[in-house]
C-alpha cells in the first residue's frame, strides 16, 4: 500500500511567505523516517531528495510532498495543508502506469539492495513521518521571520539532494528554460542553478526537463 497523510497547521499570517520551506521540512522528515526502517547492516543506501518535493531511492521516485496555503484566515492564522505519499508496497502494474522520463516510480519493498526491518508497515511509516515532522516543524516555527528552512534542516536536505553538480534544464514558466549546473539549494529552499557565464540563478518554482525541450510532467 501507500503511506498517505495530510497534516494541517495554522500559521501566523505574517509567516505565510515562509510556507514553501515546509516542503523541505517535510522532505527531511520523510527521509529520516524511511531510513529508520532500513537494516543498517545490509542497507548502504539512504533516502535522497529531488528538488522541490520528490523522495528518491536508488534512482526511483517512491514518494512526493505538497504544501499548500488554504484560503480563509482564522484569528490571524492561515491554514496550511502538507500532504505526503510514500509507496511502501505498491503493485508493479500500478507503478508501470506512472510513466516518467527519469526517476521511474518505485516502492520501498522492491528496492534492490535494501533490507527493511520487519516493523516497516504503512501505519508504522505514517507514524514515524509524523514524529519526525513534529520535531522539524518546531524548528521551523521557532526560526527567524526571514528563515524559510531552518539551518539544521537545510543541511540535511543539501546532503540528500540528487543531481547536484549535474547539467540541468529547468522550466520556470512562460516558456522560459534555464540551463546550467545544479548547485544545490539556498536558505529559502529555492534551487540554485549556475549558468555558463558563472552567474547563479535562483529558481523559486520550476520543473526539471529531460530529453527534448518540451516540459515533461513530473508529478
PyMOL commands that set and color helices and strands:
alter all, ss='L'
color gray80, all
select helices_A, chain A and resi 13-18+20-35+92-96+108-110+122-142+151-160
alter helices_A, ss='H'
color red, helices_A
select strands_A, chain A and resi 2-12+48-50+54-57+60-74+77-87+167-171+177-185+191-194+200-203+207-209
alter strands_A, ss='S'
color yellow, strands_A
deselect
rebuild
show_as cartoon
